[in-house]
Amino acid sequence: MGLYHLIYQSRALQPFDTPALTALLYQARAFNRAHHLSGLLLHTPDDRFFQILEGEEDVVRTLYYDHIMADPRHYRCRLVGAGACAERSFADWNMGFRVASAAELHALLAAATPTGQVPFAPQPRVRPELLKMLLDFVANHELEPISHS
């Protein structure tokens, strides 16, 4: 299997304060480092998550379908896009982290679903425009107090 990326969004069932986010990131970064995964996690003040994961297809799919979707800390887990990729967009991060506004998240979700595409297709592809927006978002936002790696 080859290099694969997957993007999903979800909503937390309970508020994620700084200690809860720190614990989540610590756990995710350790797992990702051990499994050669990279990615980015965005969190909004209204407790929504938007995440991209990159790595070997079987590892990414198992993590998403067997662990992330089953995690009781969130609901409305929805696949935004997935598919093979030529290279990692977030290769330097086991799990980068940024806080995003609801408007920024809305813009990213709009970029994920082009006009005329069925928004809940079984496995939508990751659009290059969305990856560019994510990379621009990271470049234009300060690192959060919870350090990245």
N, CA, C and O atoms as a GROMACS GRO file, in nm:
protein
  596
    1MET      N    1   0.085  -0.119   0.000
    1MET     CA    2   0.000   0.000   0.000
    1MET      C    3   0.089   0.124   0.000
    1MET      O    4   0.204   0.119   0.044
    2GLY      N    5   0.035   0.233  -0.049
    2GLY     CA    6   0.114   0.354  -0.062
    2GLY      C    7   0.072   0.464   0.032
    2GLY      O    8  -0.007   0.444   0.124
    3LEU      N    9   0.128   0.581   0.008
    3LEU     CA   10   0.100   0.700   0.088
    3LEU      C   11  -0.045   0.743   0.067
    3LEU      O   12  -0.096   0.743  -0.045
    4TYR      N   13  -0.109   0.780   0.176
    4TYR     CA   14  -0.254   0.805   0.177
    4TYR      C   15  -0.281   0.922   0.271
    4TYR      O   16  -0.211   0.939   0.371
    5HIS      N   17  -0.381   1.001   0.240
    5HIS     CA   18  -0.424   1.105   0.334
    5HIS      C   19  -0.574   1.100   0.351
    5HIS      O   20  -0.648   1.059   0.261
    6LEU      N   21  -0.619   1.142   0.469
    6LEU     CA   22  -0.760   1.137   0.506
    6LEU      C   23  -0.790   1.261   0.588
    6LEU      O   24  -0.713   1.299   0.676
    7ILE      N   25  -0.904   1.323   0.558
    7ILE     CA   26  -0.948   1.442   0.632
    7ILE      C   27  -1.088   1.414   0.686
    7ILE      O   28  -1.174   1.362   0.615
    8TYR      N   29  -1.108   1.449   0.812
    8TYR     CA   30  -1.241   1.435   0.871
    8TYR      C   31  -1.271   1.555   0.959
    8TYR      O   32  -1.181   1.631   0.996
    9GLN      N   33  -1.398   1.569   0.992
    9GLN     CA   34  -1.440   1.670   1.089
    9GLN      C   35  -1.529   1.602   1.192
    9GLN      O   36  -1.591   1.499   1.164
   10SER      N   37  -1.534   1.659   1.312
   10SER     CA   38  -1.623   1.607   1.416
   10SER      C   39  -1.653   1.718   1.515
   10SER      O   40  -1.597   1.828   1.507
   11ARG      N   41  -1.741   1.687   1.609
   11ARG     CA   42  -1.777   1.782   1.715
   11ARG      C   43  -1.758   1.711   1.849
   11ARG      O   44  -1.799   1.596   1.866
   12ALA      N   45  -1.696   1.781   1.943
   12ALA     CA   46  -1.672   1.724   2.076
   12ALA      C   47  -1.803   1.713   2.155
   12ALA      O   48  -1.891   1.798   2.142
   13LEU      N   49  -1.814   1.609   2.234
   13LEU     CA   50  -1.931   1.591   2.321
   13LEU      C   51  -1.921   1.675   2.447
   13LEU      O   52  -2.022   1.707   2.509
   14GLN      N   53  -1.800   1.710   2.485
   14GLN     CA   54  -1.777   1.793   2.603
   14GLN      C   55  -1.670   1.895   2.567
   14GLN      O   56  -1.591   1.872   2.476
   15PRO      N   57  -1.667   2.007   2.638
   15PRO     CA   58  -1.568   2.109   2.606
   15PRO      C   59  -1.425   2.057   2.621
   15PRO      O   60  -1.393   1.982   2.713
   16PHE      N   61  -1.340   2.098   2.527
   16PHE     CA   62  -1.198   2.063   2.532
   16PHE      C   63  -1.121   2.187   2.575
   16PHE      O   64  -1.095   2.276   2.494
   17ASP      N   65  -1.085   2.191   2.703
   17ASP     CA   66  -1.004   2.301   2.754
   17ASP      C   67  -0.857   2.270   2.726
   17ASP      O   68  -0.826   2.167   2.666
   18THR      N   69  -0.768   2.358   2.768
   18THR     CA   70  -0.626   2.340   2.740
   18THR      C   71  -0.571   2.208   2.794
   18THR      O   72  -0.498   2.140   2.722
   19PRO      N   73  -0.600   2.167   2.918
   19PRO     CA   74  -0.548   2.037   2.965
   19PRO      C   75  -0.600   1.920   2.881
   19PRO      O   76  -0.525   1.826   2.853
   20ALA      N   77  -0.726   1.923   2.840
   20ALA     CA   78  -0.781   1.814   2.760
   20ALA      C   79  -0.716   1.811   2.621
   20ALA      O   80  -0.685   1.704   2.570
   21LEU      N   81  -0.696   1.928   2.561
   21LEU     CA   82  -0.630   1.935   2.431
   21LEU      C   83  -0.484   1.889   2.441
   21LEU      O   84  -0.434   1.819   2.353
   22THR      N   85  -0.417   1.929   2.548
   22THR     CA   86  -0.278   1.888   2.569
   22THR      C   87  -0.268   1.736   2.579
   22THR      O   88  -0.180   1.675   2.518
   23ALA      N   89  -0.357   1.676   2.655
   23ALA     CA   90  -0.357   1.530   2.669
   23ALA      C   91  -0.386   1.462   2.535
   23ALA      O   92  -0.321   1.363   2.500
   24LEU      N   93  -0.483   1.513   2.461
   24LEU     CA   94  -0.516   1.457   2.330
   24LEU      C   95  -0.397   1.465   2.235
   24LEU      O   96  -0.366   1.368   2.167
   25LEU      N   97  -0.332   1.580   2.231
   25LEU     CA   98  -0.218   1.598   2.142
   25LEU      C   99  -0.099   1.511   2.184
   25LEU      O  100  -0.030   1.455   2.098
   26TYR      N  101  -0.075   1.498   2.312
   26TYR     CA  102   0.034   1.413   2.360
   26TYR      C  103   0.012   1.268   2.315
   26TYR      O  104   0.104   1.204   2.265
   27GLN      N  105  -0.110   1.220   2.333
   27GLN     CA  106  -0.145   1.083   2.294
   27GLN      C  107  -0.135   1.066   2.142
   27GLN      O  108  -0.077   0.969   2.094
   28ALA      N  109  -0.190   1.160   2.067
   28ALA     CA  110  -0.189   1.150   1.920
   28ALA      C  111  -0.047   1.157   1.865
   28ALA      O  112  -0.012   1.081   1.775
   29ARG      N  113   0.033   1.245   1.919
   29ARG     CA  114   0.171   1.260   1.869
   29ARG      C  115   0.253   1.135   1.897
   29ARG      O  116   0.332   1.093   1.812
   30ALA      N  117   0.236   1.075   2.013
   30ALA     CA  118   0.309   0.952   2.045
   30ALA      C  119   0.267   0.839   1.951
   30ALA      O  120   0.351   0.766   1.899
   31PHE      N  121   0.137   0.825   1.930
   31PHE     CA  122   0.087   0.721   1.839
   31PHE      C  123   0.137   0.746   1.697
   31PHE      O  124   0.187   0.655   1.631
   32ASN      N  125   0.123   0.869   1.651
   32ASN     CA  126   0.163   0.903   1.514
   32ASN      C  127   0.313   0.881   1.492
   32ASN      O  128   0.354   0.831   1.387
   33ARG      N  129   0.393   0.919   1.589
   33ARG     CA  130   0.538   0.900   1.578
   33ARG      C  131   0.569   0.750   1.564
   33ARG      O  132   0.650   0.711   1.481
   34ALA      N  133   0.506   0.668   1.646
   34ALA     CA  134   0.530   0.524   1.645
   34ALA      C  135   0.481   0.458   1.515
   34ALA      O  136   0.533   0.354   1.475
   35HIS      N  137   0.382   0.519   1.450
   35HIS     CA  138   0.323   0.459   1.329
   35HIS      C  139   0.356   0.538   1.201
   35HIS      O  140   0.295   0.515   1.096
   36HIS      N  141   0.451   0.630   1.211
   36HIS     CA  142   0.499   0.706   1.095
   36HIS      C  143   0.387   0.785   1.028
   36HIS      O  144   0.377   0.789   0.905
   37LEU      N  145   0.302   0.846   1.110
   37LEU     CA  146   0.193   0.930   1.059
   37LEU      C  147   0.229   1.076   1.077
   37LEU      O  148   0.304   1.112   1.168
   38SER      N  149   0.175   1.160   0.993
   38SER     CA  150   0.189   1.305   1.007
   38SER      C  151   0.050   1.366   0.989
   38SER      O  152  -0.043   1.298   0.947
   39GLY      N  153   0.038   1.494   1.022
   39GLY     CA  154  -0.091   1.558   1.004
   39GLY      C  155  -0.106   1.688   1.078
   39GLY      O  156  -0.011   1.745   1.132
   40LEU      N  157  -0.230   1.734   1.078
   40LEU     CA  158  -0.267   1.861   1.137
   40LEU      C  159  -0.404   1.847   1.201
   40LEU      O  160  -0.495   1.787   1.144
   41LEU      N  161  -0.419   1.903   1.321
   41LEU     CA  162  -0.547   1.906   1.391
   41LEU      C  163  -0.586   2.051   1.412
   41LEU      O  164  -0.509   2.130   1.469
   42LEU      N  165  -0.706   2.087   1.367
   42LEU     CA  166  -0.762   2.219   1.394
   42LEU      C  167  -0.873   2.202   1.496
   42LEU      O  168  -0.948   2.104   1.493
   43HIS      N  169  -0.883   2.298   1.586
   43HIS     CA  170  -0.987   2.297   1.689
   43HIS      C  171  -1.050   2.435   1.692
   43HIS      O  172  -0.980   2.536   1.689
   44THR      N  173  -1.182   2.440   1.698
   44THR     CA  174  -1.252   2.569   1.703
   44THR      C  175  -1.301   2.596   1.846
   44THR      O  176  -1.318   2.502   1.924
   45PRO      N  177  -1.323   2.723   1.880
   45PRO     CA  178  -1.372   2.755   2.013
   45PRO      C  179  -1.506   2.689   2.047
   45PRO      O  180  -1.538   2.672   2.164
   46ASP      N  181  -1.586   2.652   1.945
   46ASP     CA  182  -1.712   2.583   1.971
   46ASP      C  183  -1.694   2.431   1.968
   46ASP      O  184  -1.791   2.356   1.950
   47ASP      N  185  -1.570   2.386   1.987
   47ASP     CA  186  -1.534   2.245   2.003
   47ASP      C  187  -1.561   2.157   1.882
   47ASP      O  188  -1.616   2.047   1.894
   48ARG      N  189  -1.523   2.207   1.766
   48ARG     CA  190  -1.522   2.125   1.646
   48ARG      C  191  -1.377   2.089   1.616
   48ARG      O  192  -1.285   2.164   1.647
   49PHE      N  193  -1.360   1.974   1.554
   49PHE     CA  194  -1.229   1.929   1.512
   49PHE      C  195  -1.227   1.908   1.361
   49PHE      O  196  -1.327   1.867   1.301
   50PHE      N  197  -1.113   1.936   1.303
   50PHE     CA  198  -1.090   1.914   1.160
   50PHE      C  199  -0.948   1.862   1.153
   50PHE      O  200  -0.854   1.929   1.197
   51GLN      N  201  -0.931   1.741   1.099
   51GLN     CA  202  -0.798   1.679   1.104
   51GLN      C  203  -0.763   1.616   0.971
   51GLN      O  204  -0.847   1.557   0.903
   52ILE      N  205  -0.635   1.629   0.935
   52ILE     CA  206  -0.579   1.555   0.821
   52ILE      C  207  -0.473   1.460   0.875
   52ILE      O  208  -0.389   1.499   0.956
   53LEU      N  209  -0.479   1.337   0.830
   53LEU     CA  210  -0.381   1.235   0.866
   53LEU      C  211  -0.313   1.188   0.739
   53LEU      O  212  -0.376   1.174   0.635
   54GLU      N  213  -0.181   1.163   0.748
   54GLU     CA  214  -0.103   1.118   0.632
   54GLU      C  215  -0.015   1.001   0.674
   54GLU      O  216   0.045   1.002   0.781
   55GLY      N  217  -0.009   0.900   0.588
   55GLY     CA  218   0.077   0.785   0.615
   55GLY      C  219   0.041   0.670   0.524
   55GLY      O  220  -0.025   0.689   0.422
   56GLU      N  221   0.086   0.551   0.561
   56GLU     CA  222   0.051   0.432   0.483
   56GLU      C  223  -0.100   0.410   0.492
   56GLU      O  224  -0.161   0.426   0.598
   57GLU      N  225  -0.159   0.374   0.379
   57GLU     CA  226  -0.306   0.363   0.371
   57GLU      C  227  -0.366   0.275   0.479
   57GLU      O  228  -0.462   0.315   0.545
   58ASP      N  229  -0.312   0.156   0.499
   58ASP     CA  230  -0.372   0.066   0.598
   58ASP      C  231  -0.366   0.123   0.739
   58ASP      O  232  -0.458   0.103   0.817
   59VAL      N  233  -0.259   0.194   0.772
   59VAL     CA  234  -0.245   0.254   0.906
   59VAL      C  235  -0.344   0.369   0.924
   59VAL      O  236  -0.410   0.378   1.027
   60VAL      N  237  -0.354   0.455   0.824
   60VAL     CA  238  -0.446   0.570   0.833
   60VAL      C  239  -0.591   0.522   0.841
   60VAL      O  240  -0.668   0.570   0.924
   61ARG      N  241  -0.628   0.429   0.754
   61ARG     CA  242  -0.766   0.380   0.753
   61ARG      C  243  -0.802   0.307   0.883
   61ARG      O  244  -0.912   0.325   0.935
   62THR      N  245  -0.710   0.227   0.935
   62THR     CA  246  -0.736   0.157   1.061
   62THR      C  247  -0.753   0.258   1.175
   62THR      O  248  -0.844   0.245   1.257
   63LEU      N  249  -0.665   0.356   1.180
   63LEU     CA  250  -0.676   0.458   1.285
   63LEU      C  251  -0.811   0.529   1.277
   63LEU      O  252  -0.878   0.545   1.379
   64TYR      N  253  -0.851   0.571   1.158
   64TYR     CA  254  -0.977   0.645   1.144
   64TYR      C  255  -1.098   0.556   1.173
   64TYR      O  256  -1.181   0.590   1.258
   65TYR      N  257  -1.110   0.445   1.103
   65TYR     CA  258  -1.231   0.364   1.113
   65TYR      C  259  -1.242   0.285   1.243
   65TYR      O  260  -1.353   0.263   1.292
   66ASP      N  261  -1.130   0.240   1.299
   66ASP     CA  262  -1.137   0.158   1.419
   66ASP      C  263  -1.119   0.235   1.550
   66ASP      O  264  -1.162   0.188   1.655
   67HIS      N  265  -1.056   0.352   1.544
   67HIS     CA  266  -1.028   0.424   1.668
   67HIS      C  267  -1.094   0.561   1.674
   67HIS      O  268  -1.167   0.590   1.768
   68ILE      N  269  -1.069   0.644   1.575
   68ILE     CA  270  -1.122   0.780   1.578
   68ILE      C  271  -1.275   0.779   1.576
   68ILE      O  272  -1.339   0.846   1.656
   69MET      N  273  -1.332   0.703   1.483
   69MET     CA  274  -1.479   0.701   1.474
   69MET      C  275  -1.542   0.642   1.600
   69MET      O  276  -1.656   0.675   1.633
   70ALA      N  277  -1.470   0.554   1.669
   70ALA     CA  278  -1.524   0.491   1.790
   70ALA      C  279  -1.496   0.572   1.917
   70ALA      O  280  -1.544   0.535   2.025
   71ASP      N  281  -1.421   0.680   1.906
   71ASP     CA  282  -1.385   0.760   2.023
   71ASP      C  283  -1.510   0.828   2.081
   71ASP      O  284  -1.575   0.905   2.010
   72PRO      N  285  -1.545   0.800   2.206
   72PRO     CA  286  -1.668   0.855   2.265
   72PRO      C  287  -1.660   1.004   2.301
   72PRO      O  288  -1.759   1.061   2.346
   73ARG      N  289  -1.545   1.066   2.280
   73ARG     CA  290  -1.533   1.208   2.314
   73ARG      C  291  -1.590   1.299   2.207
   73ARG      O  292  -1.601   1.420   2.228
   74HIS      N  293  -1.629   1.242   2.091
   74HIS     CA  294  -1.685   1.327   1.987
   74HIS      C  295  -1.796   1.254   1.911
   74HIS      O  296  -1.815   1.134   1.927
   75TYR      N  297  -1.868   1.330   1.828
   75TYR     CA  298  -1.977   1.275   1.748
   75TYR      C  299  -1.981   1.351   1.616
   75TYR      O  300  -1.902   1.443   1.593
   76ARG      N  301  -2.073   1.311   1.530
   76ARG     CA  302  -2.083   1.369   1.396
   76ARG      C  303  -1.948   1.362   1.323
   76ARG      O  304  -1.908   1.456   1.255
   77CYS      N  305  -1.881   1.249   1.338
   77CYS     CA  306  -1.755   1.228   1.269
   77CYS      C  307  -1.786   1.204   1.122
   77CYS      O  308  -1.856   1.108   1.087
   78ARG      N  309  -1.735   1.291   1.036
   78ARG     CA  310  -1.768   1.284   0.893
   78ARG      C  311  -1.641   1.291   0.810
   78ARG      O  312  -1.558   1.381   0.828
   79LEU      N  313  -1.628   1.196   0.719
   79LEU     CA  314  -1.516   1.196   0.626
   79LEU      C  315  -1.531   1.312   0.529
   79LEU      O  316  -1.635   1.326   0.464
   80VAL      N  317  -1.428   1.394   0.518
   80VAL     CA  318  -1.429   1.508   0.427
   80VAL      C  319  -1.360   1.471   0.296
   80VAL      O  320  -1.402   1.515   0.189
   81GLY      N  321  -1.256   1.390   0.304
   81GLY     CA  322  -1.186   1.347   0.184
   81GLY      C  323  -1.080   1.245   0.219
   81GLY      O  324  -1.029   1.243   0.331
   82ALA      N  325  -1.047   1.161   0.123
   82ALA     CA  326  -0.944   1.060   0.144
   82ALA      C  327  -0.895   1.011   0.009
   82ALA      O  328  -0.965   1.019  -0.091
   83GLY      N  329  -0.772   0.960   0.008
   83GLY     CA  330  -0.719   0.902  -0.114
   83GLY      C  331  -0.568   0.898  -0.114
   83GLY      O  332  -0.501   0.947  -0.023
   84ALA      N  333  -0.516   0.838  -0.218
   84ALA     CA  334  -0.372   0.828  -0.235
   84ALA      C  335  -0.314   0.968  -0.255
   84ALA      O  336  -0.380   1.056  -0.309
   85CYS      N  337  -0.191   0.986  -0.213
   85CYS     CA  338  -0.123   1.114  -0.234
   85CYS      C  339   0.023   1.087  -0.271
   85CYS      O  340   0.081   0.986  -0.230
   86ALA      N  341   0.080   1.178  -0.348
   86ALA     CA  342   0.217   1.161  -0.396
   86ALA      C  343   0.320   1.193  -0.288
   86ALA      O  344   0.428   1.133  -0.283
   87GLU      N  345   0.285   1.289  -0.199
   87GLU     CA  346   0.376   1.329  -0.092
   87GLU      C  347   0.298   1.382   0.026
   87GLU      O  348   0.180   1.414   0.014
   88ARG      N  349   0.364   1.391   0.139
   88ARG     CA  350   0.300   1.444   0.260
   88ARG      C  351   0.297   1.596   0.253
   88ARG      O  352   0.393   1.659   0.209
   89SER      N  353   0.188   1.654   0.296
   89SER     CA  354   0.177   1.799   0.305
   89SER      C  355   0.226   1.849   0.441
   89SER      O  356   0.267   1.965   0.453
   90PHE      N  357   0.224   1.764   0.543
   90PHE     CA  358   0.261   1.802   0.680
   90PHE      C  359   0.369   1.708   0.733
   90PHE      O  360   0.361   1.662   0.847
   91ALA      N  361   0.467   1.680   0.651
   91ALA     CA  362   0.570   1.581   0.682
   91ALA      C  363   0.650   1.615   0.809
   91ALA      O  364   0.701   1.524   0.874
   92ASP      N  365   0.660   1.742   0.843
   92ASP     CA  366   0.740   1.782   0.959
   92ASP      C  367   0.667   1.768   1.092
   92ASP      O  368   0.726   1.789   1.197
   93TRP      N  369   0.540   1.732   1.088
   93TRP     CA  370   0.461   1.726   1.210
   93TRP      C  371   0.403   1.588   1.234
   93TRP      O  372   0.339   1.531   1.145
   94ASN      N  373   0.425   1.533   1.354
   94ASN     CA  374   0.352   1.412   1.394
   94ASN      C  375   0.204   1.449   1.409
   94ASN      O  376   0.115   1.372   1.374
   95MET      N  377   0.180   1.568   1.462
   95MET     CA  378   0.044   1.621   1.470
   95MET      C  379   0.054   1.771   1.499
   95MET      O  380   0.066   1.812   1.615
   96GLY      N  381   0.048   1.850   1.393
   96GLY     CA  382   0.046   1.995   1.411
   96GLY      C  383  -0.086   2.036   1.472
   96GLY      O  384  -0.183   1.961   1.465
   97PHE      N  385  -0.090   2.153   1.532
   97PHE     CA  386  -0.213   2.198   1.597
   97PHE      C  387  -0.230   2.348   1.579
   97PHE      O  388  -0.136   2.426   1.593
   98ARG      N  389  -0.352   2.387   1.547
   98ARG     CA  390  -0.389   2.528   1.539
   98ARG      C  391  -0.534   2.544   1.588
   98ARG      O  392  -0.613   2.451   1.579
   99VAL      N  393  -0.566   2.662   1.639
   99VAL     CA  394  -0.703   2.698   1.670
   99VAL      C  395  -0.758   2.770   1.548
   99VAL      O  396  -0.691   2.857   1.491
  100ALA      N  397  -0.879   2.735   1.508
  100ALA     CA  398  -0.944   2.798   1.392
  100ALA      C  399  -1.076   2.857   1.436
  100ALA      O  400  -1.138   2.806   1.529
  101SER      N  401  -1.120   2.962   1.371
  101SER     CA  402  -1.252   3.018   1.398
  101SER      C  403  -1.357   2.935   1.325
  101SER      O  404  -1.324   2.857   1.236
  102ALA      N  405  -1.482   2.951   1.364
  102ALA     CA  406  -1.591   2.882   1.295
  102ALA      C  407  -1.595   2.923   1.148
  102ALA      O  408  -1.622   2.839   1.062
  103ALA      N  409  -1.568   3.050   1.118
  103ALA     CA  410  -1.568   3.098   0.979
  103ALA      C  411  -1.455   3.033   0.899
  103ALA      O  412  -1.474   2.997   0.783
  104GLU      N  413  -1.338   3.018   0.960
  104GLU     CA  414  -1.226   2.954   0.890
  104GLU      C  415  -1.257   2.807   0.862
  104GLU      O  416  -1.228   2.756   0.754
  105LEU      N  417  -1.317   2.740   0.959
  105LEU     CA  418  -1.355   2.600   0.938
  105LEU      C  419  -1.460   2.590   0.827
  105LEU      O  420  -1.452   2.501   0.742
  106HIS      N  421  -1.557   2.679   0.828
  106HIS     CA  422  -1.660   2.680   0.723
  106HIS      C  423  -1.596   2.696   0.585
  106HIS      O  424  -1.636   2.628   0.490
  107ALA      N  425  -1.498   2.785   0.573
  107ALA     CA  426  -1.430   2.806   0.444
  107ALA      C  427  -1.356   2.680   0.400
  107ALA      O  428  -1.356   2.646   0.282
  108LEU      N  429  -1.292   2.612   0.494
  108LEU     CA  430  -1.223   2.487   0.460
  108LEU      C  431  -1.321   2.380   0.414
  108LEU      O  432  -1.294   2.308   0.319
  109LEU      N  433  -1.433   2.370   0.482
  109LEU     CA  434  -1.533   2.271   0.443
  109LEU      C  435  -1.593   2.304   0.307
  109LEU      O  436  -1.623   2.214   0.228
  110ALA      N  437  -1.611   2.432   0.278
  110ALA     CA  438  -1.661   2.472   0.146
  110ALA      C  439  -1.561   2.434   0.038
  110ALA      O  440  -1.601   2.393  -0.071
  111ALA      N  441  -1.432   2.446   0.065
  111ALA     CA  442  -1.329   2.409  -0.032
  111ALA      C  443  -1.323   2.258  -0.052
  111ALA      O  444  -1.278   2.211  -0.156
  112ALA      N  445  -1.370   2.183   0.048
  112ALA     CA  446  -1.366   2.038   0.038
  112ALA      C  447  -1.472   1.982  -0.055
  112ALA      O  448  -1.456   1.874  -0.111
  113THR      N  449  -1.581   2.056  -0.072
  113THR     CA  450  -1.693   2.009  -0.153
  113THR      C  451  -1.718   2.105  -0.267
  113THR      O  452  -1.782   2.209  -0.247
  114PRO      N  453  -1.669   2.074  -0.386
  114PRO     CA  454  -1.689   2.164  -0.500
  114PRO      C  455  -1.835   2.169  -0.542
  114PRO      O  456  -1.912   2.077  -0.515
  115THR      N  457  -1.872   2.277  -0.607
  115THR     CA  458  -2.007   2.292  -0.657
  115THR      C  459  -2.041   2.176  -0.750
  115THR      O  460  -1.963   2.140  -0.838
  116GLY      N  461  -2.157   2.119  -0.728
  116GLY     CA  462  -2.201   2.010  -0.813
  116GLY      C  463  -2.165   1.872  -0.762
  116GLY      O  464  -2.214   1.772  -0.813
  117GLN      N  465  -2.079   1.864  -0.661
  117GLN     CA  466  -2.042   1.733  -0.604
  117GLN      C  467  -2.138   1.699  -0.492
  117GLN      O  468  -2.177   1.787  -0.415
  118VAL      N  469  -2.176   1.575  -0.483
  118VAL     CA  470  -2.261   1.531  -0.374
  118VAL      C  471  -2.179   1.542  -0.245
  118VAL      O  472  -2.074   1.479  -0.235
  119PRO      N  473  -2.225   1.621  -0.145
  119PRO     CA  474  -2.143   1.646  -0.027
  119PRO      C  475  -2.114   1.524   0.060
  119PRO      O  476  -2.015   1.524   0.132
  120PHE      N  477  -2.196   1.422   0.055
  120PHE     CA  478  -2.172   1.306   0.142
  120PHE      C  479  -2.146   1.181   0.058
  120PHE      O  480  -2.202   1.075   0.086
  121ALA      N  481  -2.063   1.193  -0.044
  121ALA     CA  482  -2.024   1.079  -0.126
  121ALA      C  483  -1.954   0.977  -0.036
  121ALA      O  484  -1.896   1.016   0.065
  122PRO      N  485  -1.958   0.848  -0.072
  122PRO     CA  486  -1.897   0.746   0.016
  122PRO      C  487  -1.752   0.775   0.054
  122PRO      O  488  -1.715   0.756   0.170
  123GLN      N  489  -1.671   0.820  -0.039
  123GLN     CA  490  -1.534   0.858  -0.006
  123GLN      C  491  -1.490   0.970  -0.098
  123GLN      O  492  -1.428   0.946  -0.201
  124PRO      N  493  -1.522   1.095  -0.061
  124PRO     CA  494  -1.480   1.207  -0.145
  124PRO      C  495  -1.328   1.217  -0.147
  124PRO      O  496  -1.260   1.178  -0.052
  125ARG      N  497  -1.277   1.270  -0.256
  125ARG     CA  498  -1.132   1.284  -0.266
  125ARG      C  499  -1.087   1.413  -0.198
  125ARG      O  500  -1.167   1.505  -0.180
  126VAL      N  501  -0.961   1.420  -0.162
  126VAL     CA  502  -0.904   1.541  -0.104
  126VAL      C  503  -0.869   1.634  -0.220
  126VAL      O  504  -0.788   1.599  -0.306
  127ARG      N  505  -0.929   1.749  -0.222
  127ARG     CA  506  -0.906   1.844  -0.331
  127ARG      C  507  -0.778   1.922  -0.309
  127ARG      O  508  -0.749   1.962  -0.196
  128PRO      N  509  -0.700   1.946  -0.415
  128PRO     CA  510  -0.576   2.024  -0.403
  128PRO      C  511  -0.600   2.164  -0.346
  128PRO      O  512  -0.516   2.218  -0.274
  129GLU      N  513  -0.716   2.223  -0.379
  129GLU     CA  514  -0.748   2.357  -0.326
  129GLU      C  515  -0.759   2.354  -0.174
  129GLU      O  516  -0.719   2.449  -0.107
  130LEU      N  517  -0.814   2.246  -0.121
  130LEU     CA  518  -0.826   2.233   0.024
  130LEU      C  519  -0.688   2.220   0.089
  130LEU      O  520  -0.661   2.283   0.190
  131LEU      N  521  -0.602   2.139   0.031
  131LEU     CA  522  -0.466   2.126   0.085
  131LEU      C  523  -0.393   2.260   0.082
  131LEU      O  524  -0.324   2.294   0.178
  132LYS      N  525  -0.409   2.334  -0.027
  132LYS     CA  526  -0.346   2.466  -0.036
  132LYS      C  527  -0.400   2.558   0.074
  132LYS      O  528  -0.323   2.630   0.138
  133MET      N  529  -0.532   2.556   0.095
  133MET     CA  530  -0.591   2.640   0.201
  133MET      C  531  -0.537   2.600   0.339
  133MET      O  532  -0.509   2.686   0.421
  134LEU      N  533  -0.523   2.470   0.364
  134LEU     CA  534  -0.469   2.424   0.493
  134LEU      C  535  -0.325   2.470   0.512
  134LEU      O  536  -0.288   2.516   0.620
  135LEU      N  537  -0.244   2.458   0.408
  135LEU     CA  538  -0.105   2.502   0.416
  135LEU      C  539  -0.096   2.653   0.436
  135LEU      O  540  -0.014   2.701   0.513
  136ASP      N  541  -0.181   2.729   0.367
  136ASP     CA  542  -0.186   2.875   0.384
  136ASP      C  543  -0.231   2.910   0.526
  136ASP      O  544  -0.178   3.001   0.588
  137PHE      N  545  -0.331   2.837   0.576
  137PHE     CA  546  -0.382   2.860   0.710
  137PHE      C  547  -0.269   2.843   0.812
  137PHE      O  548  -0.250   2.928   0.900
  138VAL      N  549  -0.194   2.735   0.800
  138VAL     CA  550  -0.083   2.708   0.892
  138VAL      C  551   0.022   2.818   0.881
  138VAL      O  552   0.073   2.866   0.983
  139ALA      N  553   0.054   2.859   0.759
  139ALA     CA  554   0.158   2.961   0.738
  139ALA      C  555   0.117   3.096   0.796
  139ALA      O  556   0.203   3.175   0.835
  140ASN      N  557  -0.012   3.124   0.801
  140ASN     CA  558  -0.061   3.256   0.843
  140ASN      C  559  -0.112   3.260   0.987
  140ASN      O  560  -0.164   3.364   1.030
  141HIS      N  561  -0.099   3.152   1.061
  141HIS     CA  562  -0.146   3.150   1.200
  141HIS      C  563  -0.030   3.117   1.292
  141HIS      O  564   0.051   3.028   1.266
  142GLU      N  565  -0.024   3.191   1.400
  142GLU     CA  566   0.080   3.170   1.501
  142GLU      C  567   0.065   3.032   1.563
  142GLU      O  568  -0.045   2.978   1.573
  143LEU      N  569   0.176   2.979   1.605
  143LEU     CA  570   0.176   2.852   1.677
  143LEU      C  571   0.100   2.870   1.807
  143LEU      O  572   0.118   2.970   1.877
  144GLU      N  573   0.016   2.775   1.839
  144GLU     CA  574  -0.062   2.782   1.961
  144GLU      C  575   0.026   2.750   2.082
  144GLU      O  576   0.133   2.691   2.066
  145PRO      N  577  -0.017   2.790   2.203
  145PRO     CA  578   0.061   2.762   2.323
  145PRO      C  579   0.094   2.615   2.340
  145PRO      O  580   0.198   2.581   2.398
  146ILE      N  581   0.008   2.527   2.291
  146ILE     CA  582   0.035   2.383   2.295
  146ILE      C  583   0.130   2.358   2.179
  146ILE      O  584   0.089   2.367   2.063
  147SER      N  585   0.256   2.327   2.207
  147SER     CA  586   0.360   2.322   2.105
  147SER      C  587   0.332   2.218   1.998
  147SER      O  588   0.261   2.121   2.022
  148HIS      N  589   0.388   2.239   1.879
  148HIS     CA  590   0.372   2.142   1.770
  148HIS      C  591   0.495   2.054   1.761
  148HIS      O  592   0.603   2.088   1.809
  149SER      N  593   0.474   1.939   1.699
  149SER     CA  594   0.585   1.849   1.668
  149SER      C  595   0.537   1.742   1.574
  149SER      O  596   0.615   1.656   1.534
   0.00000   0.00000   0.00000
